[in-house]
Amino acid sequence: MGNNRLITNEEVDKSKVEFISLSKIFETLCPIYMGYGMSYDEYWYGDCYKAKYYRESYEIQIKHKDEEFWTQGMYIYDALCRVSPILHAFSKSGTKPLPYPTKPYTLMLDEAKTEEEKQKEIENARLIARLHFEQWAKETAKRFQKQNK
C-alpha cells in the first residue's frame, strides 16, 4: 500500500500552482474586449456589465456571420449542382443547366407554407396551451382538496 519512495525537488517544483493576480487577468483580457468594440475607458472605468454585454454581442455577431457563410455555401453548392449537367464529360450535346432559383431561399421557405398550414399551426398552439392549462387547473384543484381535508 502506498509508495515508500522519497519525493524529489523536481517533483515539488512541478506541483506548485502558479499564482496569477486579478490585475494580470484583466490586463490580458483588455485587448480582447477592445477587439469586441469596447473602448479602453469603458473596459477599465465603465460598468462591469458592459463587458458581459459586449461579449454576448460579439458571440451573436459570430453566430450571424457563421449562418451567413453557411447560406453562401448553400447557394454556391446549389449553383454548382444546377450547372453540373453541362460540366459532365459525357453529357449529350445541347444539355442545358437547370434554372437558378428566382428568389432567396429564406423567402421560399416562408412562402412554401400555405394559409391553411399557418392556421393549423396556430390552432395546434392553442390546443397545446389549452391542454396545459386544463392539466394545471386539475392539479391545483387536487392540492386544494387535499389541504381542506
Backbone bond lengths (Angstrom), bond angles and torsions (degrees), N, CA, C in turn:
res aa  C-N    CA-C-N  psi(-1)  N-CA   C-N-CA  omega(-1)  CA-C   N-CA-C  phi
1 M - - - 1.438 - - 1.508 110.00 -
2 G 1.326 114.53 131.56 1.446 119.28 175.98 1.506 112.60 78.33
3 N 1.304 114.77 -179.83 1.443 121.96 -178.34 1.522 107.21 -118.91
4 N 1.328 117.82 125.71 1.459 122.25 -175.92 1.511 113.62 -94.10
5 R 1.331 118.38 1.63 1.454 119.16 -176.04 1.535 110.31 -79.92
6 L 1.324 115.78 159.72 1.453 121.56 179.68 1.524 110.62 -82.05
7 I 1.311 116.39 151.23 1.465 121.61 178.60 1.524 107.98 -87.55
8 T 1.318 116.21 128.57 1.461 120.31 -179.04 1.523 110.05 -86.58
9 N 1.330 115.71 166.61 1.460 121.26 179.37 1.529 111.46 -65.22
10 E 1.321 118.25 -32.56 1.462 121.78 178.91 1.525 110.63 -62.60
11 E 1.329 116.69 -41.39 1.464 120.81 180.00 1.520 110.90 -67.98
12 V 1.329 117.55 -34.32 1.459 120.91 178.03 1.525 109.58 -66.63
13 D 1.340 117.96 -42.23 1.455 121.65 -179.71 1.529 111.49 -64.41
14 K 1.347 117.96 -36.28 1.463 121.81 -179.55 1.522 111.75 -70.34
15 S 1.314 117.81 -28.00 1.453 120.82 -174.81 1.530 112.97 -85.91
16 K 1.320 117.57 -6.60 1.453 119.87 -179.00 1.523 110.40 -70.32
17 V 1.302 115.92 140.38 1.454 121.97 178.42 1.517 107.89 -92.97
18 E 1.324 115.29 131.13 1.460 119.35 -179.29 1.522 108.74 -76.38
19 F 1.322 116.51 133.10 1.455 122.66 -179.81 1.523 109.26 -91.68
20 I 1.328 116.37 124.39 1.464 120.97 176.32 1.517 107.14 -122.41
21 S 1.308 116.16 128.33 1.460 119.48 -178.97 1.520 110.37 -80.05
22 L 1.317 115.79 159.82 1.458 120.39 176.86 1.522 111.13 -62.91
23 S 1.323 116.98 -34.41 1.465 120.35 177.95 1.516 110.90 -59.01
24 K 1.330 115.79 -42.76 1.460 120.67 179.77 1.534 110.49 -64.11
25 I 1.325 117.25 -40.52 1.462 121.57 179.13 1.528 110.01 -63.62
26 F 1.343 116.62 -46.36 1.468 120.20 179.50 1.525 111.54 -64.12
27 E 1.327 116.75 -38.74 1.469 119.63 177.77 1.523 111.24 -65.99
28 T 1.317 117.51 -34.74 1.463 121.33 177.76 1.525 111.17 -69.41
29 L 1.333 117.37 -37.98 1.457 121.35 -177.11 1.525 113.56 -79.87
30 C 1.323 118.41 -19.56 1.468 121.42 -176.69 1.530 112.54 -54.75
31 P 1.344 120.61 -50.08 1.466 119.12 179.49 1.533 113.17 -63.27
32 I 1.317 116.50 -30.91 1.460 119.85 179.01 1.517 109.84 -65.46
33 Y 1.324 116.99 -46.99 1.460 120.31 179.90 1.525 111.62 -70.01
34 M 1.317 117.22 -29.72 1.461 119.03 174.44 1.526 109.45 -67.46
35 G 1.326 117.15 -32.34 1.463 121.10 173.72 1.520 112.16 -66.80
36 Y 1.318 117.01 -27.06 1.462 121.08 176.51 1.530 111.47 -74.65
37 G 1.337 116.86 -12.08 1.459 120.81 -179.84 1.514 113.56 110.89
38 M 1.298 117.64 2.67 1.458 121.75 -179.23 1.526 109.40 -83.78
39 S 1.326 117.25 137.24 1.465 119.70 179.54 1.529 109.99 -77.70
40 Y 1.332 114.68 164.12 1.466 120.57 179.60 1.525 110.46 -60.43
41 D 1.332 116.74 -45.43 1.463 120.35 -179.03 1.529 112.15 -66.52
42 E 1.316 117.30 -37.45 1.459 119.41 177.03 1.525 110.64 -63.41
43 Y 1.328 116.73 -39.99 1.455 120.43 -178.36 1.523 111.36 -66.34
44 W 1.334 117.25 -47.52 1.453 119.93 -173.72 1.525 113.71 -86.38
45 Y 1.333 118.04 -33.05 1.467 119.81 -172.27 1.522 113.30 -117.12
46 G 1.297 117.81 -8.56 1.463 121.09 -176.73 1.520 112.44 -86.16
47 D 1.305 114.14 -176.37 1.455 122.07 179.27 1.525 109.63 -65.51
48 C 1.326 117.07 136.05 1.471 120.71 -176.93 1.531 111.78 -66.92
49 Y 1.326 117.22 -24.11 1.470 119.36 178.57 1.519 112.20 -70.39
50 K 1.343 116.15 -23.21 1.465 118.80 178.07 1.520 111.07 -60.74
51 A 1.318 116.86 -38.67 1.470 120.31 179.23 1.521 110.14 -61.51
52 K 1.320 116.46 -41.59 1.466 120.57 178.30 1.521 109.98 -62.55
53 Y 1.335 116.62 -44.26 1.467 120.33 -177.94 1.526 111.44 -68.12
54 Y 1.319 116.96 -37.40 1.466 119.52 176.38 1.528 110.59 -63.09
55 R 1.335 116.75 -41.71 1.468 120.35 179.26 1.524 110.85 -64.76
56 E 1.343 117.01 -44.74 1.465 120.17 178.75 1.524 110.75 -63.44
57 S 1.336 116.79 -40.22 1.460 121.04 178.07 1.521 110.50 -62.11
58 Y 1.317 116.33 -41.89 1.457 120.62 179.76 1.532 110.52 -64.26
59 E 1.329 117.45 -41.31 1.457 120.99 178.67 1.531 111.05 -63.21
60 I 1.332 117.02 -38.36 1.463 120.80 177.35 1.520 110.07 -66.47
61 Q 1.331 117.15 -41.46 1.469 120.68 178.31 1.531 110.32 -61.28
62 I 1.321 117.45 -42.02 1.462 121.27 179.05 1.528 109.89 -63.74
63 K 1.339 116.74 -41.15 1.464 120.34 179.24 1.531 110.32 -62.99
64 H 1.339 116.99 -43.96 1.460 120.39 178.73 1.530 111.32 -63.34
65 K 1.314 116.04 -41.53 1.460 119.88 179.60 1.530 110.40 -64.37
66 D 1.333 116.72 -40.24 1.454 120.90 178.19 1.528 110.83 -62.45
67 E 1.335 116.67 -43.09 1.461 120.51 178.07 1.525 110.81 -64.86
68 E 1.324 116.29 -37.51 1.465 120.66 178.46 1.527 110.84 -63.74
69 F 1.333 116.67 -44.52 1.464 120.44 178.49 1.530 111.25 -65.49
70 W 1.336 116.45 -37.71 1.448 120.06 178.15 1.531 110.34 -63.14
71 T 1.339 116.11 -44.26 1.468 120.11 178.62 1.523 110.37 -63.41
72 Q 1.311 117.10 -40.97 1.461 120.91 177.96 1.534 109.94 -60.64
73 G 1.319 116.88 -43.78 1.459 120.44 177.02 1.521 111.85 -62.48
74 M 1.322 116.05 -36.10 1.457 120.03 178.70 1.538 110.16 -64.86
75 Y 1.326 116.75 -42.09 1.464 120.44 177.95 1.534 111.04 -63.98
76 I 1.313 116.95 -43.26 1.471 120.72 179.90 1.527 109.82 -63.73
77 Y 1.322 116.62 -45.21 1.462 120.86 179.01 1.526 110.45 -59.97
78 D 1.334 116.34 -45.41 1.463 120.01 -179.49 1.526 111.14 -63.85
79 A 1.331 116.43 -41.04 1.464 119.64 179.13 1.521 111.00 -62.79
80 L 1.329 116.84 -42.65 1.466 119.82 178.72 1.533 111.64 -65.45
81 C 1.322 116.48 -38.32 1.464 119.54 178.43 1.531 111.16 -66.22
82 R 1.319 116.63 -34.74 1.466 119.69 -179.42 1.532 111.69 -74.52
83 V 1.322 117.26 -27.92 1.464 121.28 179.71 1.529 111.00 -88.97
84 S 1.307 117.78 -18.90 1.468 121.27 -172.80 1.525 115.60 -55.84
85 P 1.333 120.67 -30.13 1.479 117.06 178.55 1.526 113.21 -59.70
86 I 1.323 118.53 -33.99 1.469 118.69 -179.56 1.528 112.14 -86.22
87 L 1.326 117.29 -14.26 1.464 120.64 178.83 1.527 111.89 -85.40
88 H 1.300 116.84 -12.92 1.464 122.14 -179.32 1.533 109.24 -65.82
89 A 1.312 117.00 131.96 1.467 121.50 -175.44 1.527 112.46 -62.13
90 F 1.323 117.40 -31.79 1.461 120.28 -176.43 1.530 112.46 -105.59
91 S 1.340 116.79 24.34 1.466 119.04 -179.34 1.526 110.13 -71.61
92 K 1.306 115.50 151.82 1.465 121.10 -179.85 1.518 108.82 -74.01
93 S 1.308 115.99 151.91 1.465 118.77 177.14 1.530 108.31 -68.71
94 G 1.309 115.21 141.83 1.463 120.52 -178.04 1.514 113.12 92.21
95 T 1.338 118.36 -0.39 1.460 121.31 177.94 1.518 108.86 -67.59
96 K 1.333 116.08 134.56 1.461 120.89 -179.01 1.523 109.71 -115.92
97 P 1.335 116.70 151.55 1.475 119.01 177.32 1.527 110.14 -71.09
98 L 1.302 115.17 157.82 1.464 120.28 175.56 1.521 108.59 -69.95
99 P 1.320 119.11 149.78 1.466 120.19 -178.75 1.528 111.67 -68.23
100 Y 1.322 114.90 145.63 1.468 121.59 178.17 1.526 108.53 -76.95
101 P 1.333 119.02 145.27 1.471 120.51 -179.56 1.534 111.62 -57.54
102 T 1.316 115.22 145.56 1.469 120.04 -177.82 1.522 112.49 -86.48
103 K 1.336 117.83 -18.53 1.463 122.00 -177.96 1.528 109.51 -130.50
104 P 1.326 116.83 156.31 1.476 119.55 175.46 1.532 110.99 -62.58
105 Y 1.311 116.39 154.45 1.456 121.17 -177.19 1.521 112.49 -60.48
106 T 1.328 117.61 -39.98 1.461 119.01 -177.78 1.517 111.04 -63.27
107 L 1.324 117.94 -36.94 1.458 120.17 177.33 1.518 110.92 -69.03
108 M 1.310 117.46 -36.59 1.461 120.89 179.14 1.523 111.13 -64.89
109 L 1.319 117.30 -37.40 1.459 120.05 -179.51 1.518 111.08 -66.28
110 D 1.340 117.36 -41.03 1.459 120.96 179.67 1.522 111.48 -67.16
111 E 1.314 117.42 -40.91 1.457 120.95 -177.80 1.520 112.24 -77.16
112 A 1.323 117.15 -17.75 1.460 120.38 -178.24 1.529 111.12 -66.01
113 K 1.323 117.34 -28.47 1.455 120.71 178.70 1.527 109.35 -78.12
114 T 1.299 115.04 128.00 1.458 119.01 177.41 1.524 109.06 -81.37
115 E 1.299 114.93 168.64 1.463 119.69 178.45 1.521 110.56 -62.14
116 E 1.336 116.14 -36.23 1.462 120.37 179.27 1.526 111.17 -64.05
117 E 1.334 117.80 -41.47 1.461 121.48 178.77 1.528 110.81 -65.25
118 K 1.328 116.38 -39.56 1.469 119.86 178.31 1.521 110.49 -63.59
119 Q 1.338 117.35 -41.15 1.465 120.93 178.86 1.530 110.78 -66.06
120 K 1.336 117.23 -37.48 1.465 120.63 177.81 1.527 110.69 -63.39
121 E 1.329 116.66 -41.26 1.471 120.26 178.55 1.520 110.92 -62.76
122 I 1.323 116.76 -42.15 1.469 120.82 179.13 1.526 110.00 -64.19
123 E 1.336 117.04 -44.18 1.458 121.52 179.95 1.530 110.70 -64.10
124 N 1.320 117.49 -40.98 1.468 120.79 177.48 1.525 111.20 -61.96
125 A 1.308 116.71 -41.35 1.470 120.31 178.81 1.528 110.11 -63.50
126 R 1.336 117.13 -40.70 1.471 120.36 178.09 1.525 111.17 -63.29
127 L 1.339 116.64 -44.45 1.460 120.31 -179.77 1.524 111.62 -62.31
128 I 1.311 116.03 -42.25 1.470 119.83 178.95 1.524 110.12 -62.66
129 A 1.327 117.44 -44.27 1.458 120.86 178.84 1.530 110.60 -62.66
130 R 1.326 116.97 -41.25 1.463 120.98 179.61 1.522 110.60 -63.32
131 L 1.346 117.52 -44.87 1.463 120.76 179.15 1.527 111.54 -61.35
132 H 1.324 116.59 -42.16 1.472 119.85 178.67 1.523 110.18 -62.99
133 F 1.323 117.18 -42.16 1.458 120.11 -179.44 1.522 110.79 -65.50
134 E 1.340 117.67 -44.03 1.468 120.50 179.62 1.525 110.80 -62.30
135 Q 1.329 117.05 -40.70 1.463 120.57 178.40 1.524 110.35 -63.84
136 W 1.322 116.99 -42.47 1.461 120.95 178.74 1.522 110.23 -63.41
137 A 1.333 117.27 -41.99 1.464 121.57 -179.48 1.526 110.74 -62.54
138 K 1.340 117.76 -43.03 1.462 121.61 178.75 1.521 110.94 -61.90
139 E 1.331 116.96 -46.01 1.463 120.79 -179.06 1.526 111.16 -64.61
140 T 1.318 116.87 -38.87 1.459 120.83 179.31 1.525 109.76 -66.71
141 A 1.324 117.66 -41.97 1.468 121.06 178.95 1.523 110.64 -62.38
142 K 1.332 117.39 -40.39 1.466 120.85 178.56 1.535 110.80 -62.61
143 R 1.319 116.54 -41.15 1.474 120.02 179.74 1.518 111.34 -61.77
144 F 1.341 116.13 -43.40 1.459 119.64 179.96 1.518 111.72 -67.22
145 Q 1.330 118.13 -35.26 1.458 121.11 178.15 1.525 109.73 -66.44
146 K 1.331 117.57 -39.84 1.465 120.75 178.95 1.526 110.84 -67.03
147 Q 1.330 117.12 -37.50 1.459 120.66 -179.76 1.526 112.07 -69.39
148 N 1.325 116.86 -33.86 1.467 121.01 -178.51 1.519 112.71 -76.34
149 K 1.321 119.09 -19.48 1.463 121.90 -179.46 1.490 113.34 -77.36
